[in-house]
Structure formats: C-alpha cells, structure tokens
Amino acid sequence: MKIEYTKQGDYLIPNLTIKSRGKKVNLGKYGLLRLDYIKQHKRGFYTSLKMKDTLLTHLLQVQDTAIQRVEDIVKQLAEKESVTEALKTENQMEWVGIMNNLRNVAEEIVFNEIICN
C-alpha cells in the first residue's frame, strides 16, 4: 500500500479517506442485538471487524441466520404442540397466544445460540 501525505507545518498527515458505501442498509432486531452484544462483551472482536470493514457483513449474516432459525424453531414447536390451521380457524385468540409463546421460546433459544455466541 502506498500512503500519500500532506505537510502541515512540521508534520506529515496521511491523506486518508473512507470508502463510500453503495446503499444504506437497515439492521433488524437481531443485527442490532448482536451489535450491542459484541460492543459490550467482545470488544476485541468488534474492533477487529471494524478495522477489516466487515462489521456490517457480519451483522447481516447473523441477522439472516437468526431469522431463519427462529422460523424453523417455531415451525418445529408448533408441530410438536399440535398447533394446526384448524385451531386457527376454530379459536383464533388461543392460536395467537400459543404462537406468541412459541415465538418467545424460539427467540430466547436464538438469543443464546446465535446472538450471544
């Protein structure tokens, strides 16, 4: 790498620029949770990702993995608990309550497996 410098008085200051990013990406719930976790608990890993400019890629990968894993766990738990479309048409409030509980369980599992790992 060749670094160019600008002379400011007696000092040589490097001409550094930041790469412009194409489009702006919004992180979802799981990406933001992962960001917060690595900032607080894995400071070296966070700094390494920032220096390599791979933080956003890592967060998007964690987010996609977490979303897919939550969906898979909810589906498995719903089959195990025999939550069917028939229940949905018969008693919607009970179905919503059960599905919310299953989603909460799945999110707790994903939080421990993926976000805090």
N, C-alpha and C positions, 0 to 999 in steps of 0.2 A: 504494500500500500504506500502510496505517495501522499504525504500530507503537505499542504501549502500553508504558509504562514504570512501574517501581516505584521509589520513592525509598528508598534505603538510606543513611541518614546524609546526606552531602553529594552522593551520587552517584545518577544515574538509571540503572537497569539495565533493559535491554529484556526484556519477557516473551516469550521465545522458546520454541517447542515444536516437537517433531519429529512429522511425520505418522506415524500408525501404519500399518503395512503389514498387508494382509489375511492372506495365508497365507505361511508360511515356505517359501522356495524353496531347494533344494539345488543348487548348481552341480556340474556334472560335471567330468571331466578337462580338457576343452578350455576351459571357462569359467574354471577355476582357473588354467590355464596362461596365458590371456590376462590375467587379473587380475595375476598375478605379473609378466608382461612389461611391462604398462603402468605398474605401480608402479615398476619398476626403470629402464625406458628411456624412458618418455613421461610424465614426472611432471606436466607442464602439462596434458596431455590427461586424465590421471587426475583431477587436481584439478578440471578443468572439468566432467567427468562427475559427480563427487561434488557439486559446487555446484549443478548443474542437477537433481540427483537422478535421473539417467538411467544410472548405472553398472550397476545390475542389469539393466536392459533391454538395454544394450549387450552385457553378458556373456552373457545368454541368447541373444541374436541370433547372436553369434559361435559359441556352443556348438552351436546348431541348424545353422548353416551348415557348421561343421566336421564334424559327424556325417554330414550328408548328403553332403558332398564326399568323405569317407573311404569311405563305402559305394559311391559312384559310381566312384571310382578303383579300388577293389578289384574291382568288377564288370568294369571295362574291362581291368584287368591279367589277371584270370582268363580272360577271353575271348581275350586276346592270347596267353597262355601255354597255351591249350587245356586248362585245368583244368575237368573236367566232373564231373557226378554219377556217371558210370561209374567214373572214377578213385576217387571217394569210396567206392564200394561194393567195388571191387577191392582197393585198398590205402589204408586209412584213415590210417595213420601218414604216408605220403608226402603225401596230400592235406592233412592238418593242417599239416605242415611247410611246404608250398608256400603255403597260405593265410596262415599266420603271417608268412611272409616278405613276401607281398603287402601284408598289413595294415601291417607295419612300414614298407614303402616308401611306402604311402599316407599314413600318419601323419607321416612326415618331410616329404612334399610339403605337406600341410596345415599343418604347423607353420611352414614357411617362407612359404607363401602367405597364410595367414589369421591365425595367432596372432601372428606377428612382423611384422605389416604395419601 
